[in-house]
Every structure is written in C-alpha cells, then in structure tokens.
Amino acid sequence: MYESFFGLNDKPFKLTPDTRFFYASSHHKKAMSYLHYGFERGDGFIVVTGPSGAGKSLVARNLISAIDEDTTAVIQISTAALASYDLLELIALNYGLPVQGLNKPEILRRLENYFSELHCKNIRSLIIIDEAHHLTPERLEELRMLSNYQVDNTALVQFILFGHDELETMIRLPKMEQFRQRIIASCKLKPFNINEIKEYIVCRLTVAGWRGTPVLDGAIYSMIKQQTAGIPRRINLLMERVLLYSFLSEIQCINKRVINDVILDMRNELSSSIIADDNSSTTSNEFVDSTRSVNTSDTSDTSDSSHSEDNQPEQSIELVFDSLSTKQSDVDADVEKVLKTLDLVSDVLDKVIVRKLATIQHFEKMITKKRREAANVIRGKQLDENILNDADVK
C-alpha cells in the first residue's frame, strides 16, 4: 500500500519471521553463536529464552536456513498442538511415524529405532520446540529420556528449546537437576537499547529497498524505546502503522509528532497500548468490538452496497479470530501459521484505518473550506462597510 509511495519493494515490518530481515543485536549474535556451537556438538539441550516478541522465532528460522537437510532430520514443533496430542506422539507424527494406539513405552522404542536408522545413514536428528515454557517438568523429563539414546557414545537426537522467561524459572527448580546437567548452552534474548532500535529499523528498511525516504528524525528512537520497551515485534507493529500513517498524510519526514499521533491512533483503534503485557491483551471479541466502533465512526453512503462493503473487514476479522481460538488439531499447526494469520488481520485493519483516515481528511478539507468561505464572507462584509463609510464621508 505505502511501498510505492516510499520507493520500497517490500513491507519492512511484517510480523511473519523472514530471515532476510534478521538483525543481529549483541544478544542475538550471542544466541546464534551458542546455537551454532551447540549444533556442532550434536548432543544435549540448547535453551534460548526471552520475552514474547524478542525474536526467538526468527533466530530459530535463521538457524534452520543454515542446516543441511541432507545430513540433519530437523523438525520444529509448537506446544500449541499439545492440546490434542501427547508430546512424544507429536514428535513421532512430525517424523512421519505411525504411532496411533501405541502406549508411551512403545512410542519411545519406535522413536529410538527411527533415530538409530537415521544414524546408520549418517543423518542427525534435531528437534526444535517453540513456546517451550508451556511444557511441564514431566514433559521436559520425557525429552531428557529421549536425549539418553546413544550409539557408540554418539547422541541420536538433540533438542533446542525456545521459550519465555518462565522456562528458565522452571528449569531452575530443584527437581530439574538432571535436566540441567544435559544443557550444553543457554542464552537469553533481551530488548533492544536505543542504538539497537535505530540500527534495527534502518536495517529492515534498507532490506526493503529504502533510499532515505521517509526521513527518520533522530529524536524518534528514544520515544520508540519508551513505547515498545525495545521489543522487536512491538517495534514492527508501531513502525508498520507509522509508515501507513505517513503515506496517507503524505508525510516525508517521520518525527516525534508523527510517532505520537500514531500511538494515540493505535490506542484508540485497539483499545489497548502497544506496550501492554501480552497476558493482558484484548480478547478476540473485544478486538472485534473495537474494530466495529472504528467502522461505525466512518461517514459514508447509506446504500446497501456500501454498508455491506464496510462490514467485510469486520466479518474477516471475526473469521480469523474464530480460527485462532479453535483448538489446533492439525499436527502442522505452528507459530508460522499463527503469524501469517496475524498478517492477514493487519491487512484487514489497514483497510479499516485507511477508510477512517480518509474520512477524517475529507472532513478536515471540508472544515478548512468552510473556514475560508466564512473568512471571505467576513472580509466581504468588512469591505462593504468600508465602502459605505467612505461614501458617507464624501
């Protein structure tokens, strides 16, 4: 939408993880170094923690893109699917192993045999688990049991766990001592500082083809830090709206006033702050209700066709969140699918915001026009009075 206006060839602040836009802060560099070190060792557990939106999924995607699929059988699973499957069953199904009707010991034996077969072919097994903070200590113990499998002192399977800070807290429990002994590397992703925020924004814009337009006022980064807490996903949400707002308002320089206007607009649109805690975010129904209030504030033709068209974004959002709130029964459900859905929601909201801002701009032009007309009338009356006064004097 705004890409051509600013001469970009892509949207720089999409929510979906894309390795082209990977920015390596000091913490992300450390995480990648630990991941490559641990991967070269080929055994045990690697644990990466950090707040929601800190870039764990992109770090995982960046690692996977560097792995040779011919020598490593890698699967990536999300704990979102555990509502319908046992953890070991989910791992087996992702490797294409039929385990329906088998009990836990039988599934473990089938997995061990499968990993042994891969080892004989000089193929390693790597299991990446997203949202691992949702795992219980008992399920982590199941993973530890899998990590015990060896052939000729060589581990048959390796694990990389990505999760929120709660995962670190759970691993530190006294009863998790045996599990901790299997961790060969761990690191924590932290929010960006102000300099990293600037580098992050410029990096993503540059990858998208940015050549200096829009101009970025140096004073905006401290404000972005304050409003997003330096979390990459929140920065993406804010900057996506900033570019949209600047395009609609034909603004070529993004300054603190633009950032402030967008923040106020987002809070009004979503009935929540972009810095709100993830656990306190609005529910799908609240989100849809808020979007409805945006639509009803628009002034448009009252014909049936236009009314039906205005309702389409609302209906789309309801369908999207209905699909999100449904329990995932598909083994292939993962974070990427959810993020793609969020991108769809973002596109729908963009259309809603465009209509609203267009209406506001229309009213602003009408008000400006009326003010000019009123000023002309006043000046005309004053001119007539002056002429009459001059005539009386003569």
Secondary structure in CASP SS format (residue, H / E / C, confidence):
PFRMAT SS
TARGET T0000
AUTHOR 0000-0000-0000
METHOD secondary structure of the structure
MODEL  1
M C 1.00
Y C 1.00
E H 1.00
S H 1.00
F H 1.00
F H 1.00
G C 1.00
L C 1.00
N C 1.00
D C 1.00
K C 1.00
P C 1.00
F C 1.00
K C 1.00
L C 1.00
T C 1.00
P C 1.00
D C 1.00
T H 1.00
R H 1.00
F H 1.00
F C 1.00
Y C 1.00
A C 1.00
S C 1.00
S H 1.00
H H 1.00
H H 1.00
K H 1.00
K H 1.00
A H 1.00
M H 1.00
S H 1.00
Y H 1.00
L H 1.00
H H 1.00
Y H 1.00
G H 1.00
F H 1.00
E H 1.00
R H 1.00
G C 1.00
D C 1.00
G C 1.00
F E 1.00
I E 1.00
V E 1.00
V E 1.00
T E 1.00
G C 1.00
P C 1.00
S C 1.00
G C 1.00
A C 1.00
G C 1.00
K H 1.00
S H 1.00
L H 1.00
V H 1.00
A H 1.00
R H 1.00
N H 1.00
L H 1.00
I H 1.00
S H 1.00
A C 1.00
I C 1.00
D C 1.00
E C 1.00
D C 1.00
T C 1.00
T E 1.00
A E 1.00
V E 1.00
I E 1.00
Q E 1.00
I E 1.00
S E 1.00
T H 1.00
A H 1.00
A H 1.00
L H 1.00
A H 1.00
S C 1.00
Y C 1.00
D C 1.00
L H 1.00
L H 1.00
E H 1.00
L H 1.00
I H 1.00
A H 1.00
L H 1.00
N H 1.00
Y C 1.00
G C 1.00
L C 1.00
P C 1.00
V C 1.00
Q C 1.00
G C 1.00
L C 1.00
N C 1.00
K H 1.00
P H 1.00
E H 1.00
I H 1.00
L H 1.00
R H 1.00
R H 1.00
L H 1.00
E H 1.00
N H 1.00
Y H 1.00
F H 1.00
S H 1.00
E H 1.00
L H 1.00
H H 1.00
C H 1.00
K C 1.00
N C 1.00
I C 1.00
R E 1.00
S E 1.00
L E 1.00
I E 1.00
I E 1.00
I E 1.00
D E 1.00
E C 1.00
A H 1.00
H H 1.00
H H 1.00
L C 1.00
T C 1.00
P H 1.00
E H 1.00
R H 1.00
L H 1.00
E H 1.00
E H 1.00
L H 1.00
R H 1.00
M H 1.00
L H 1.00
S H 1.00
N C 1.00
Y C 1.00
Q E 1.00
V E 1.00
D C 1.00
N C 1.00
T E 1.00
A E 1.00
L C 1.00
V C 1.00
Q E 1.00
F E 1.00
I E 1.00
L E 1.00
F E 1.00
G E 1.00
H C 1.00
D H 1.00
E H 1.00
L H 1.00
E H 1.00
T H 1.00
M H 1.00
I H 1.00
R C 1.00
L C 1.00
P H 1.00
K H 1.00
M H 1.00
E H 1.00
Q H 1.00
F H 1.00
R H 1.00
Q C 1.00
R C 1.00
I E 1.00
I E 1.00
A E 1.00
S E 1.00
C E 1.00
K E 1.00
L C 1.00
K C 1.00
P C 1.00
F C 1.00
N C 1.00
I H 1.00
N H 1.00
E H 1.00
I H 1.00
K H 1.00
E H 1.00
Y H 1.00
I H 1.00
V H 1.00
C H 1.00
R H 1.00
L H 1.00
T H 1.00
V H 1.00
A C 1.00
G C 1.00
W C 1.00
R C 1.00
G C 1.00
T C 1.00
P C 1.00
V E 1.00
L E 1.00
D C 1.00
G C 1.00
A C 1.00
I H 1.00
Y H 1.00
S H 1.00
M H 1.00
I H 1.00
K H 1.00
Q H 1.00
Q H 1.00
T H 1.00
A C 1.00
G C 1.00
I C 1.00
P H 1.00
R H 1.00
R H 1.00
I H 1.00
N H 1.00
L H 1.00
L H 1.00
M H 1.00
E H 1.00
R H 1.00
V H 1.00
L H 1.00
L H 1.00
Y H 1.00
S H 1.00
F H 1.00
L H 1.00
S C 1.00
E C 1.00
I C 1.00
Q C 1.00
C E 1.00
I E 1.00
N C 1.00
K H 1.00
R H 1.00
V H 1.00
I H 1.00
N H 1.00
D H 1.00
V H 1.00
I H 1.00
L H 1.00
D H 1.00
M H 1.00
R H 1.00
N H 1.00
E H 1.00
L H 1.00
S C 1.00
S C 1.00
S C 1.00
I C 1.00
I C 1.00
A C 1.00
D C 1.00
D H 1.00
N H 1.00
S H 1.00
S C 1.00
T C 1.00
T C 1.00
S H 1.00
N H 1.00
E H 1.00
F H 1.00
V H 1.00
D H 1.00
S H 1.00
T H 1.00
R H 1.00
S H 1.00
V H 1.00
N H 1.00
T H 1.00
S C 1.00
D C 1.00
T C 1.00
S C 1.00
D C 1.00
T C 1.00
S C 1.00
D H 1.00
S H 1.00
S H 1.00
H H 1.00
S H 1.00
E H 1.00
D H 1.00
N H 1.00
Q H 1.00
P H 1.00
E H 1.00
Q H 1.00
S H 1.00
I H 1.00
E H 1.00
L H 1.00
V H 1.00
F H 1.00
D H 1.00
S H 1.00
L H 1.00
S H 1.00
T C 1.00
K C 1.00
Q C 1.00
S C 1.00
D C 1.00
V C 1.00
D C 1.00
A C 1.00
D C 1.00
V H 1.00
E H 1.00
K H 1.00
V H 1.00
L H 1.00
K H 1.00
T H 1.00
L H 1.00
D H 1.00
L H 1.00
V H 1.00
S H 1.00
D H 1.00
V H 1.00
L H 1.00
D H 1.00
K H 1.00
V H 1.00
I H 1.00
V H 1.00
R H 1.00
K H 1.00
L H 1.00
A H 1.00
T H 1.00
I H 1.00
Q H 1.00
H H 1.00
F H 1.00
E H 1.00
K H 1.00
M H 1.00
I H 1.00
T H 1.00
K H 1.00
K H 1.00
R H 1.00
R H 1.00
E H 1.00
A H 1.00
A H 1.00
N H 1.00
V H 1.00
I H 1.00
R H 1.00
G H 1.00
K H 1.00
Q H 1.00
L H 1.00
D H 1.00
E H 1.00
N H 1.00
I H 1.00
L H 1.00
N H 1.00
D H 1.00
A H 1.00
D H 1.00
V H 1.00
K C 1.00
END
